[in-house]
Amino acid sequence: MTNPWRNPDALPADAVQSLAQFINARADIPDQSAAHAALVEALSPQPGERLLDFGCGTGVIARRLAPLVGENGAVVGVDISAAMLDFARSCGGPAHLRYEQSDGATLPFLDDSFDGGAMARTLLHVEDPHETLVELRRVVRPGGRLAILECDWGTMAVDQSDRALTRRILDWRTDTVDGNNWMGRQLVARSLAAGWQIGDIRVLTTVGRDETTTHFGSLRRGGELALQNGVIDQSEYDKWVGELESRLAAGLFFASINEYIVVARKE
């Protein structure tokens, strides 16, 4: 399947804007906001530091970092998509927050330019994760660090009576939709292979019991995509999603998923 997150600028203009609005709005959903806060805490920004937010999208993380480094510091958000960066700039921010367009192959910065960096749910989408991690290491100074947040769809658990059908839908979604969905569990090995040292590893388990988190919507979308791509038929879709909806209405819906934060350090 085509991954729209890899380069949003390849989408029609209205689709790019819809995606940008979705990303920005999703950041306010409790489980997403908590994950972003945990990433920032793991990075531990200090006043006066120069920080990079790679794969910044609409600037959600960059805007969290800017007040923490203060006006004597700097935050640079980098993204492959010009449209996402335009949206990020439209959201405002202090003078020491700016945005630049680049992919992960060749960043437009000198060696050792940053004290640290953040990367949230980006590595699963990039063309060459190893190349990106090597290039990020180049622009971070010795003693600096990179805090990486990635989800792992292979850890999605949902209470559903049909185990075989649930496995078929979730395994297909994990293996096929929107990038490398095992990236979370691969962060340590990939970081080490790129020359980083591992400073910290954190596991975030988010739980959904209603529609105030992203779990129900993500599962329903997985079912819809499985139907559209012939993985399940209409009766299986109706049965699977129907049960999830019934559980939601009765207060019995339960789902959880793991996200991983790895703090990689440059020695």
The 8 nearest C-alpha neighbors of each residue, nearest first, counted from 0:
[[1, 2, 176, 175, 177, 178, 228, 3],
 [2, 0, 3, 177, 176, 5, 178, 4],
 [1, 3, 177, 4, 5, 0, 178, 176],
 [4, 2, 5, 7, 1, 6, 10, 177],
 [3, 5, 2, 6, 7, 124, 177, 178],
 [6, 4, 124, 3, 2, 125, 7, 126],
 [5, 7, 8, 4, 9, 80, 3, 79],
 [8, 6, 9, 10, 4, 3, 15, 80],
 [7, 9, 10, 6, 80, 82, 15, 81],
 [10, 8, 7, 6, 11, 3, 15, 12],
 [9, 11, 8, 7, 15, 14, 12, 3],
 [12, 10, 14, 13, 15, 9, 8, 7],
 [13, 11, 15, 14, 10, 16, 8, 82],
 [12, 14, 16, 15, 11, 17, 10, 18],
 [13, 15, 17, 11, 16, 12, 10, 18],
 [16, 14, 18, 12, 17, 13, 10, 7],
 [15, 17, 19, 13, 18, 14, 20, 12],
 [16, 18, 14, 20, 15, 19, 21, 13],
 [17, 19, 21, 15, 16, 20, 14, 22],
 [20, 18, 16, 22, 21, 17, 15, 83],
 [19, 21, 17, 23, 18, 22, 24, 16],
 [20, 22, 18, 24, 19, 23, 25, 17],
 [23, 21, 19, 25, 20, 24, 18, 26],
 [22, 24, 20, 26, 21, 25, 19, 57],
 [23, 25, 21, 26, 22, 27, 20, 28],
 [24, 26, 22, 27, 28, 23, 21, 31],
 [25, 27, 24, 32, 31, 23, 28, 22],
 [26, 28, 25, 32, 24, 29, 31, 23],
 [27, 29, 25, 31, 26, 30, 32, 212],
 [30, 28, 32, 31, 33, 212, 27, 211],
 [31, 29, 33, 32, 212, 28, 205, 34],
 [32, 30, 34, 33, 28, 26, 29, 35],
 [31, 33, 29, 35, 34, 26, 30, 27],
 [32, 34, 36, 30, 31, 35, 29, 37],
 [35, 33, 37, 31, 36, 32, 38, 30],
 [36, 34, 38, 32, 37, 33, 31, 39],
 [35, 37, 33, 39, 34, 38, 40, 32],
 [36, 38, 40, 34, 35, 39, 41, 33],
 [39, 37, 35, 41, 40, 36, 34, 42],
 [38, 40, 42, 36, 41, 37, 43, 35],
 [39, 41, 43, 37, 38, 42, 36, 44],
 [40, 42, 38, 43, 39, 37, 146, 262],
 [41, 43, 39, 146, 40, 44, 38, 145],
 [44, 42, 40, 41, 39, 45, 38, 67],
 [45, 43, 42, 67, 68, 46, 64, 48],
 [44, 46, 68, 48, 47, 43, 67, 69],
 [47, 45, 68, 69, 48, 67, 72, 44],
 [72, 46, 48, 71, 68, 69, 45, 49],
 [49, 47, 72, 68, 46, 45, 114, 50],
 [48, 50, 73, 113, 72, 114, 74, 47],
 [51, 49, 74, 115, 116, 113, 114, 48],
 [52, 50, 116, 75, 74, 76, 53, 117],
 [53, 51, 76, 117, 55, 116, 118, 61],
 [54, 52, 77, 118, 55, 51, 76, 117],
 [55, 53, 78, 56, 121, 77, 118, 52],
 [54, 56, 58, 53, 76, 52, 78, 77],
 [57, 55, 83, 58, 54, 78, 84, 87],
 [56, 58, 87, 83, 59, 86, 55, 84],
 [59, 57, 61, 87, 55, 56, 60, 62],
 [58, 60, 62, 61, 57, 63, 23, 26],
 [61, 59, 63, 62, 58, 64, 55, 35],
 [62, 60, 58, 64, 63, 59, 52, 76],
 [61, 63, 60, 65, 64, 59, 58, 92],
 [64, 62, 60, 61, 65, 66, 59, 67],
 [63, 65, 61, 67, 62, 66, 60, 68],
 [64, 66, 62, 67, 68, 63, 74, 96],
 [67, 65, 69, 68, 64, 63, 62, 70],
 [66, 68, 64, 65, 69, 44, 46, 45],
 [69, 67, 46, 72, 47, 45, 48, 66],
 [70, 68, 66, 72, 71, 67, 46, 47],
 [69, 71, 72, 95, 68, 73, 47, 94],
 [72, 70, 47, 69, 73, 68, 46, 48],
 [47, 73, 71, 48, 68, 49, 70, 69],
 [72, 74, 49, 95, 96, 50, 48, 75],
 [73, 75, 50, 96, 51, 49, 65, 95],
 [76, 74, 51, 97, 98, 96, 52, 77],
 [75, 77, 98, 52, 55, 51, 61, 53],
 [78, 76, 53, 99, 100, 55, 54, 98],
 [77, 79, 54, 100, 80, 55, 101, 56],
 [78, 80, 102, 101, 100, 6, 81, 77],
 [81, 79, 83, 82, 78, 8, 7, 6],
 [80, 82, 84, 83, 85, 100, 79, 8],
 [81, 83, 85, 80, 84, 86, 8, 15],
 [84, 82, 86, 57, 56, 80, 85, 81],
 [83, 85, 87, 81, 86, 82, 88, 57],
 [86, 84, 82, 88, 87, 83, 81, 89],
 [85, 87, 89, 83, 84, 88, 57, 82],
 [88, 86, 57, 84, 58, 90, 89, 85],
 [87, 89, 85, 90, 86, 91, 84, 98],
 [88, 90, 86, 87, 91, 85, 84, 92],
 [91, 89, 87, 88, 86, 92, 58, 57],
 [92, 90, 89, 88, 93, 87, 62, 96],
 [91, 93, 96, 94, 62, 90, 88, 65],
 [94, 92, 95, 96, 91, 65, 70, 66],
 [93, 95, 96, 92, 97, 70, 73, 65],
 [94, 96, 73, 93, 70, 74, 97, 72],
 [97, 95, 74, 94, 93, 75, 73, 65],
 [98, 96, 75, 76, 95, 74, 99, 94],
 [97, 99, 76, 75, 77, 84, 100, 96],
 [98, 100, 77, 76, 101, 78, 97, 75],
 [99, 101, 78, 79, 77, 81, 80, 98],
 [102, 100, 79, 78, 106, 77, 99, 103],
 [101, 103, 79, 104, 78, 105, 106, 100],
 [102, 104, 131, 105, 106, 101, 134, 130],
 [103, 105, 102, 131, 130, 106, 134, 127],
 [106, 104, 103, 107, 102, 134, 101, 131],
 [105, 107, 108, 101, 103, 104, 102, 134],
 [108, 106, 105, 109, 101, 99, 100, 138],
 [109, 107, 106, 138, 112, 110, 111, 105],
 [110, 108, 112, 138, 111, 107, 137, 106],
 [109, 111, 138, 137, 112, 108, 139, 140],
 [140, 110, 112, 138, 139, 113, 137, 109],
 [113, 111, 138, 110, 109, 139, 140, 108],
 [114, 112, 139, 49, 115, 50, 111, 140],
 [115, 113, 143, 49, 140, 50, 139, 48],
 [116, 114, 144, 50, 143, 113, 145, 139],
 [115, 117, 51, 145, 50, 52, 146, 144],
 [116, 118, 146, 52, 145, 147, 51, 53],
 [117, 119, 147, 53, 52, 148, 121, 54],
 [118, 120, 148, 121, 147, 149, 117, 54],
 [121, 119, 149, 148, 122, 123, 118, 150],
 [122, 120, 119, 123, 124, 54, 118, 125],
 [121, 123, 124, 125, 128, 120, 182, 149],
 [124, 122, 179, 178, 121, 182, 125, 180],
 [125, 123, 178, 5, 122, 121, 4, 126],
 [124, 126, 122, 127, 128, 123, 5, 121],
 [125, 127, 128, 124, 5, 103, 131, 122],
 [126, 128, 130, 129, 125, 131, 104, 103],
 [129, 127, 131, 130, 122, 125, 132, 126],
 [130, 128, 132, 131, 127, 193, 133, 189],
 [131, 129, 133, 127, 128, 132, 134, 104],
 [130, 132, 103, 128, 134, 129, 133, 104],
 [133, 131, 135, 129, 134, 130, 193, 136],
 [134, 132, 193, 136, 130, 131, 135, 129],
 [135, 133, 137, 131, 136, 132, 130, 104],
 [136, 134, 132, 137, 138, 133, 131, 139],
 [135, 137, 133, 139, 134, 138, 132, 265],
 [136, 138, 134, 135, 110, 139, 111, 133],
 [137, 139, 110, 111, 112, 135, 136, 113],
 [140, 138, 111, 113, 136, 137, 112, 143],
 [111, 141, 139, 143, 114, 113, 142, 112],
 [140, 142, 265, 143, 266, 139, 111, 264],
 [143, 141, 265, 266, 140, 264, 144, 114],
 [144, 142, 114, 115, 140, 141, 265, 139],
 [143, 145, 264, 115, 263, 265, 116, 262],
 [144, 146, 116, 263, 115, 262, 117, 147],
 [147, 145, 262, 117, 42, 261, 116, 263],
 [146, 148, 118, 261, 260, 117, 119, 145],
 [149, 147, 260, 119, 259, 120, 118, 38],
 [150, 148, 183, 120, 259, 258, 119, 182],
 [149, 151, 258, 183, 259, 257, 152, 120],
 [152, 150, 183, 181, 153, 180, 154, 258],
 [151, 153, 154, 155, 180, 173, 150, 181],
 [152, 154, 151, 155, 173, 181, 180, 170],
 [153, 155, 152, 256, 151, 257, 156, 255],
 [156, 154, 256, 152, 153, 255, 157, 257],
 [157, 155, 255, 254, 154, 256, 158, 253],
 [156, 158, 254, 253, 159, 255, 155, 252],
 [157, 159, 253, 254, 156, 160, 252, 243],
 [160, 158, 161, 157, 162, 165, 243, 242],
 [159, 161, 162, 158, 242, 165, 239, 163],
 [162, 160, 164, 163, 159, 165, 239, 166],
 [161, 163, 165, 164, 160, 166, 159, 167],
 [164, 162, 166, 165, 161, 167, 168, 160],
 [163, 165, 167, 166, 162, 161, 168, 239],
 [164, 166, 162, 168, 163, 167, 169, 161],
 [165, 167, 163, 169, 164, 168, 170, 162],
 [166, 168, 164, 170, 165, 169, 171, 163],
 [167, 169, 165, 171, 166, 170, 172, 164],
 [168, 170, 172, 166, 171, 167, 173, 165],
 [171, 169, 173, 167, 172, 168, 166, 174],
 [172, 170, 174, 168, 169, 173, 175, 167],
 [171, 173, 169, 176, 175, 170, 174, 221],
 [174, 172, 170, 171, 180, 152, 175, 169],
 [173, 175, 171, 172, 170, 176, 180, 179],
 [176, 174, 172, 173, 171, 0, 177, 178],
 [175, 177, 172, 178, 173, 0, 174, 2],
 [178, 176, 2, 175, 4, 179, 124, 3],
 [177, 179, 124, 123, 180, 176, 2, 175],
 [180, 178, 123, 181, 182, 124, 177, 174],
 [179, 181, 152, 182, 151, 173, 178, 123],
 [182, 180, 151, 183, 179, 184, 153, 152],
 [181, 183, 185, 180, 184, 123, 179, 186],
 [184, 182, 149, 151, 150, 185, 181, 259],
 [183, 185, 182, 186, 181, 151, 187, 259],
 [186, 184, 182, 183, 188, 187, 189, 181],
 [187, 185, 189, 183, 188, 184, 190, 182],
 [186, 188, 190, 189, 185, 191, 261, 197],
 [189, 187, 191, 190, 186, 185, 192, 184],
 [188, 190, 192, 186, 191, 187, 185, 193],
 [191, 189, 193, 187, 195, 192, 188, 186],
 [190, 192, 195, 188, 194, 193, 189, 196],
 [191, 193, 189, 190, 194, 188, 195, 129],
 [194, 192, 133, 190, 191, 195, 132, 129],
 [195, 193, 191, 192, 190, 196, 133, 136],
 [196, 194, 191, 265, 190, 264, 263, 193],
 [195, 197, 264, 263, 191, 265, 198, 194],
 [198, 196, 263, 199, 264, 262, 195, 187],
 [197, 199, 262, 263, 264, 196, 200, 261],
 [198, 200, 262, 261, 197, 201, 263, 260],
 [201, 199, 261, 260, 262, 202, 198, 259],
 [200, 202, 260, 259, 261, 203, 199, 258],
 [203, 201, 259, 258, 260, 204, 257, 200],
 [202, 204, 258, 257, 259, 205, 201, 34],
 [205, 203, 257, 256, 258, 202, 206, 255],
 [204, 206, 255, 256, 203, 30, 257, 207],
 [207, 205, 255, 254, 204, 208, 256, 253],
 [206, 208, 254, 214, 212, 253, 209, 255],
 [207, 209, 253, 252, 206, 254, 210, 250],
 [210, 208, 211, 207, 247, 252, 212, 215],
 [209, 211, 212, 215, 213, 208, 216, 207],
 [210, 212, 209, 28, 213, 29, 207, 208],
 [213, 211, 210, 207, 214, 30, 28, 29],
 [212, 214, 216, 215, 217, 210, 211, 30],
 [215, 213, 217, 207, 216, 212, 218, 254],
 [216, 214, 218, 217, 213, 210, 219, 209],
 [215, 217, 219, 218, 214, 213, 220, 210],
 [218, 216, 220, 214, 215, 219, 213, 221],
 [219, 217, 221, 215, 220, 216, 214, 222],
 [218, 220, 222, 216, 221, 217, 215, 223],
 [221, 219, 223, 217, 222, 218, 216, 224],
 [222, 220, 218, 224, 219, 223, 172, 225],
 [221, 223, 225, 219, 220, 224, 226, 218],
 [222, 224, 220, 226, 225, 221, 227, 219],
 [223, 225, 227, 221, 226, 222, 228, 220],
 [226, 224, 230, 222, 228, 223, 227, 231],
 [225, 227, 231, 223, 229, 224, 228, 232],
 [228, 226, 224, 225, 229, 223, 230, 231],
 [229, 227, 225, 226, 230, 224, 231, 223],
 [230, 228, 226, 231, 227, 225, 232, 224],
 [229, 231, 225, 228, 226, 232, 168, 227],
 [232, 230, 226, 229, 225, 235, 236, 233],
 [231, 233, 235, 234, 226, 236, 229, 230],
 [232, 234, 236, 235, 237, 226, 231, 238],
 [233, 235, 237, 236, 232, 238, 231, 239],
 [236, 234, 238, 232, 233, 237, 231, 239],
 [235, 237, 233, 239, 234, 238, 240, 232],
 [238, 236, 234, 241, 235, 240, 239, 233],
 [237, 239, 235, 241, 236, 240, 234, 242],
 [240, 238, 236, 242, 241, 237, 235, 243],
 [239, 241, 243, 242, 237, 238, 236, 244],
 [242, 240, 244, 238, 237, 239, 243, 245],
 [241, 243, 245, 244, 240, 239, 246, 238],
 [242, 244, 240, 246, 241, 245, 247, 239],
 [243, 245, 247, 241, 242, 246, 240, 248],
 [246, 244, 242, 248, 247, 243, 241, 249],
 [245, 247, 251, 252, 249, 243, 244, 248],
 [246, 248, 252, 244, 250, 245, 249, 251],
 [247, 249, 245, 246, 250, 244, 251, 252],
 [250, 248, 246, 251, 247, 245, 252, 244],
 [249, 251, 247, 248, 252, 246, 208, 209],
 [252, 250, 246, 249, 247, 253, 208, 248],
 [251, 253, 246, 247, 208, 250, 243, 209],
 [254, 252, 208, 158, 207, 157, 251, 255],
 [255, 253, 157, 207, 156, 206, 214, 158],
 [254, 256, 206, 156, 205, 155, 207, 157],
 [255, 257, 155, 154, 204, 205, 156, 258],
 [258, 256, 204, 203, 154, 151, 150, 205],
 [257, 259, 150, 203, 149, 202, 151, 204],
 [260, 258, 202, 149, 183, 148, 201, 203],
 [261, 259, 148, 201, 147, 200, 202, 262],
 [260, 262, 200, 147, 199, 146, 263, 201],
 [261, 263, 146, 199, 198, 145, 197, 147],
 [262, 264, 197, 145, 196, 144, 198, 195],
 [265, 263, 144, 196, 195, 143, 198, 197],
 [264, 266, 141, 142, 195, 143, 144, 196],
 [265, 142, 141, 264, 196, 195, 143, 140]]
